[in-house]
Amino acid sequence: MVAINPKKNLHFGKNPPEINLNSNLKRWFSRNIGLWKSNRTYYLDEPQKTYNLNMNIDIKALESKSEWESHYKFTWYPEKKYNFFDENPQYKERGEMRAFLKGHQLMRENFYLSSDEGISNIKQVDEHEMIFESSYKDWYIIEHTRLVDSDNYRFRVIYSWNKNKLKIVENHHEIKIIE
């Protein structure tokens, strides 16, 4: 029998080594890398109207100075010109967001409806689905994203409240075009 000294592998001092605690989360995000065609339906409270759009989302992994943080870049743009953006100028027709994982949080450089940086708390439903919960300014947002059929499809549903009133409901059916 070999005696194990539990203190032998402990590091004490100012700079203990970082430990990767979110490998499931990193693995899930890596399954989302690629170019996606996003067929979207927006239900807006004001004006009470429904819109259907086709957008593209390109998700890339970025190099990081820290091997323990996974960095990503999300770029979106429309498939064609839509009146939706003229009628609803608060929405960004195209844009980019950079973010990185820190524990079970997504640290965002900005949000879709704001240039403010912020945090999305992440809850893992199972190996295929994550729930993102965010709040900034007067917005509270819950987003469910589920990978389907060997990661070739995604389904996202997003609920956005402004000042405790549900303002936007979105359904996104997405098809991976390029890995």
C-alpha positions as CSV (number, residue, x, y, z in Angstrom):
1,M,0.0,0.0,0.0
2,V,1.3,3.4,-0.9
3,A,0.8,6.3,1.5
4,I,-0.5,9.5,-0.1
5,N,0.4,12.8,1.4
6,P,-2.5,15.1,0.6
7,K,-0.4,18.2,1.3
8,K,2.3,17.2,-1.2
9,N,0.3,18.4,-4.3
10,L,-1.2,21.6,-2.7
11,H,0.3,24.9,-3.7
12,F,0.3,27.7,-1.1
13,G,1.5,31.2,-1.7
14,K,0.5,34.2,-3.7
15,N,0.0,32.6,-7.1
16,P,-1.7,29.2,-6.9
17,P,-2.3,27.5,-10.3
18,E,-5.6,28.1,-12.0
19,I,-7.8,25.1,-12.3
20,N,-10.2,24.6,-15.3
21,L,-13.6,24.0,-13.7
22,N,-15.8,24.7,-16.7
23,S,-14.6,22.1,-19.3
24,N,-18.2,21.1,-20.1
25,L,-19.1,24.7,-20.8
26,K,-16.0,25.2,-23.0
27,R,-16.8,22.0,-24.9
28,W,-20.4,23.2,-25.4
29,F,-19.2,26.6,-26.8
30,S,-16.7,24.9,-29.1
31,R,-19.6,22.9,-30.6
32,N,-21.2,26.3,-31.6
33,I,-18.1,27.5,-33.6
34,G,-18.9,28.2,-37.2
35,L,-21.2,30.1,-39.5
36,W,-25.0,29.8,-38.8
37,K,-28.0,30.7,-40.9
38,S,-30.5,32.0,-38.4
39,N,-34.2,32.0,-39.4
40,R,-35.8,34.3,-36.8
41,T,-39.2,35.3,-35.7
42,Y,-39.5,38.4,-33.5
43,Y,-42.7,39.1,-31.6
44,L,-42.6,42.8,-30.4
45,D,-44.9,44.3,-27.8
46,E,-44.5,47.8,-29.2
47,P,-45.6,47.9,-32.0
48,Q,-47.5,44.7,-31.6
49,K,-46.1,43.1,-34.7
50,T,-44.4,39.9,-35.8
51,Y,-41.3,40.0,-38.1
52,N,-39.5,37.1,-39.9
53,L,-35.8,37.7,-40.8
54,N,-32.9,35.6,-42.0
55,M,-29.6,36.5,-40.4
56,N,-26.1,35.1,-40.4
57,I,-24.2,34.5,-37.2
58,D,-20.5,33.7,-37.3
59,I,-19.0,32.4,-34.0
60,K,-15.2,32.2,-33.7
61,A,-12.9,31.2,-31.0
62,L,-10.1,33.7,-30.3
63,E,-6.7,33.2,-28.8
64,S,-6.4,34.1,-25.2
65,K,-3.5,35.1,-23.0
66,S,-4.8,32.8,-20.3
67,E,-5.2,29.1,-21.2
68,W,-8.0,29.0,-18.6
69,E,-10.3,31.6,-20.4
70,S,-12.0,30.8,-23.6
71,H,-12.6,33.9,-25.8
72,Y,-15.1,34.2,-28.6
73,K,-16.2,36.7,-31.2
74,F,-19.9,36.7,-32.4
75,T,-20.6,38.6,-35.7
76,W,-24.1,39.0,-37.1
77,Y,-25.5,40.5,-40.3
78,P,-28.7,40.1,-42.3
79,E,-29.1,37.9,-45.3
80,K,-30.7,40.8,-47.2
81,K,-32.1,44.3,-46.5
82,Y,-35.1,44.2,-44.1
83,N,-37.6,47.0,-43.2
84,F,-37.4,45.7,-39.7
85,F,-34.3,47.7,-38.9
86,D,-35.7,50.9,-40.3
87,E,-39.0,50.4,-38.3
88,N,-37.0,49.4,-35.2
89,P,-33.8,51.4,-35.1
90,Q,-32.9,50.3,-31.6
91,Y,-31.9,46.9,-33.2
92,K,-28.5,46.5,-34.7
93,E,-28.6,45.3,-38.3
94,R,-25.1,44.1,-38.0
95,G,-22.5,44.0,-35.3
96,E,-19.9,42.2,-33.3
97,M,-19.6,41.1,-29.7
98,R,-16.6,39.7,-28.0
99,A,-16.9,37.6,-24.8
100,F,-15.1,35.2,-22.6
101,L,-16.0,32.4,-20.2
102,K,-15.2,32.9,-16.5
103,G,-16.5,30.1,-14.4
104,H,-20.2,29.8,-15.3
105,Q,-20.5,33.3,-16.6
106,L,-20.1,34.8,-20.0
107,M,-18.3,38.1,-19.7
108,R,-19.7,40.3,-22.6
109,E,-17.9,43.2,-24.2
110,N,-21.4,44.5,-25.1
111,F,-25.0,43.4,-25.5
112,Y,-27.2,43.2,-28.6
113,L,-29.4,46.2,-27.6
114,S,-26.6,48.1,-25.8
115,S,-22.9,48.9,-26.1
116,D,-22.7,48.3,-22.3
117,E,-20.5,45.5,-21.1
118,G,-21.9,42.9,-18.8
119,I,-22.3,39.4,-17.5
120,S,-24.6,36.5,-18.5
121,N,-25.0,33.8,-15.9
122,I,-25.1,30.4,-17.5
123,K,-27.1,27.4,-16.4
124,Q,-26.5,24.0,-18.0
125,V,-29.7,22.0,-18.7
126,D,-27.9,19.0,-20.2
127,E,-25.0,18.4,-22.6
128,H,-27.0,20.0,-25.4
129,E,-28.7,23.0,-23.8
130,M,-27.6,26.2,-21.9
131,I,-29.7,29.0,-20.5
132,F,-28.2,32.5,-20.4
133,E,-29.6,35.0,-17.9
134,S,-28.6,38.6,-18.3
135,S,-29.6,42.0,-17.0
136,Y,-28.4,45.5,-17.9
137,K,-29.9,48.9,-17.7
138,D,-33.7,48.2,-17.5
139,W,-33.4,44.9,-19.4
140,Y,-33.7,41.3,-18.1
141,I,-33.1,38.6,-20.7
142,I,-33.4,34.8,-20.6
143,E,-32.0,32.9,-23.6
144,H,-32.3,29.1,-24.1
145,T,-29.9,27.7,-26.7
146,R,-30.2,24.0,-27.7
147,L,-27.9,22.1,-30.1
148,V,-29.7,19.4,-32.1
149,D,-28.8,16.6,-34.6
150,S,-25.0,16.3,-34.0
151,D,-24.7,20.1,-33.6
152,N,-25.9,20.8,-37.2
153,Y,-28.9,22.7,-35.9
154,R,-29.6,25.1,-33.0
155,F,-32.9,26.3,-31.5
156,R,-32.9,29.5,-29.5
157,V,-35.7,31.2,-27.7
158,I,-35.1,34.6,-26.1
159,Y,-37.4,36.5,-23.7
160,S,-36.6,40.1,-23.1
161,W,-38.3,42.2,-20.4
162,N,-37.9,46.0,-20.1
163,K,-38.8,47.5,-16.8
164,N,-40.6,44.2,-15.8
165,K,-42.7,44.2,-19.0
166,L,-42.2,41.5,-21.6
167,K,-41.2,43.4,-24.7
168,I,-39.6,40.9,-27.1
169,V,-40.0,37.2,-27.7
170,E,-37.6,35.7,-30.3
171,N,-37.5,32.2,-31.9
172,H,-34.4,31.3,-33.9
173,H,-34.0,28.1,-35.9
174,E,-30.4,27.9,-37.0
175,I,-28.6,25.7,-39.4
176,K,-24.8,25.4,-39.4
177,I,-23.4,26.3,-42.8
178,I,-19.6,26.2,-42.2
179,E,-17.7,24.8,-39.2
